[in-house]
Amino acid sequence: MKARIKWVDNMAFLGESGSGHAVLMDGPPESGGRNLGVRPMEMLLLGMGGCTAFDVIHILKKGRHDVRDCEVHLEAERAETDPKVFTRIHAHFVVKGKELREDAVKRAIELSAEKYCSASIMLGKSAVITHDYEIAEV
C-alpha cells in the first residue's frame, strides 16, 4: 500500500492514495490552517469507522442477511499531552434491514472488532475501544 501527501499551502495537505483517490486535510485557524478539510486525526477515526462498517456489511451479506444500511457513529477521546493519541473510542452501529437477527449483527460487529478490522485493532493498541449497536427494521 502506498500514499502520497503533498503540502498545498498554510497547513493544508493533499493526500493521494495508491488507488488514485485524493482527500484534502487542513488544520484549524489557530494552528495556521483555513479549516478547508478534515484533520489528520479525524481521518484516522474515519478510517476506523469505514473499515469496521465495511466488515459488518460484508459479513452480513455473506451470511445472506437482508441488510440495507449501516451507520457507525464514533466518539473518541485523546490524551491531554503530546503525543495526543486516542485513549478511548466508542463505536455505535445503526444497522438497518429486513428481519435482521440480533445474534448475526452482534457477531458481525464482534468479528470486525476482534479479527478483521485492521484499523480498530491497530488503534486498540493505544485506545480502549467499545461498541454497541441498534437494529432497525426497514
Secondary structure, DSSP 8 states (H G I E B T S, - for coil): --EEEEEEETTEEEEEETTS-EEEE---GGGT--S-SB-HHHHHHHHHHHHHHHHHHHHHHHTT-EEEEEEEEEEEEE-SSSS--EEEEEEEEEEEEES--HHHHHHHHHHIIIII-HHHHHHTTTSEEEEEEEEEE-
